[in-house]
């Protein structure tokens, strides 16, 4: 069965928001990679990240996000 992109994106968003944004940095970076690969945009990822007790700032979040290279 084929799933449409909207449904898959909503599933990815739901999965992201079910995770602990305050996890250790390596896990957080892996979450960022997964979110970006799933089509989640930076704003959504940043909003999720900003809820963590160990959140630093938008600049750091954006730096990690921008460093993630997506395969061709």
C-alpha positions in Angstrom: 0.0 0.0 0.0 1.4 3.4 -0.9 1.1 6.2 1.6 0.9 9.8 0.6 3.6 12.3 1.5 1.2 14.3 3.8 0.4 11.2 5.9 4.1 10.3 6.1 5.0 13.8 7.2 2.3 13.9 9.8 3.6 10.5 11.1 7.1 11.9 11.3 5.9 15.0 13.2 4.0 12.9 15.6 7.1 10.6 16.2 9.3 13.6 16.7 7.0 15.2 19.3 6.8 11.9 21.2 10.6 12.0 21.7 12.5 13.7 24.6 14.1 16.8 23.2 16.3 17.0 26.3 18.2 13.9 25.5 22.0 13.7 25.2 23.5 15.7 22.2 24.4 12.6 20.1 20.9 11.3 20.3 19.5 14.8 19.6 21.6 15.1 16.5 20.4 11.7 15.3 16.8 12.9 15.9 17.7 16.0 13.8 19.0 13.8 10.9 15.9 11.6 11.0 13.6 14.6 11.1 15.3 16.3 8.2 15.3 13.1 6.2 11.5 12.7 6.9 10.8 16.2 5.4 10.3 18.0 8.7 11.3 21.7 8.3 13.7 23.6 10.6 11.0 25.6 12.3 9.2 22.4 13.5 12.5 20.9 14.6 13.5 24.1 16.4 10.1 24.4 18.2 10.5 20.8 19.4 14.1 21.4 20.5 13.3 24.6 22.3 11.2 22.8 24.8 14.2 21.0 26.3 15.7 21.9 29.6 19.2 21.7 28.0 18.2 23.9 25.0 21.0 26.5 24.2 19.8 28.7 21.4 18.4 28.9 17.9 21.8 29.6 16.4 23.2 26.3 17.7 20.1 24.4 16.6 20.3 25.9 13.1 24.0 25.2 12.8 23.4 21.5 13.5 20.4 21.5 11.1 22.3 23.1 8.3 25.3 20.8 8.8 23.1 17.7 8.0 23.7 16.8 4.4 20.9 15.0 2.6 21.9 12.2 0.1 21.2 12.6 -3.5 
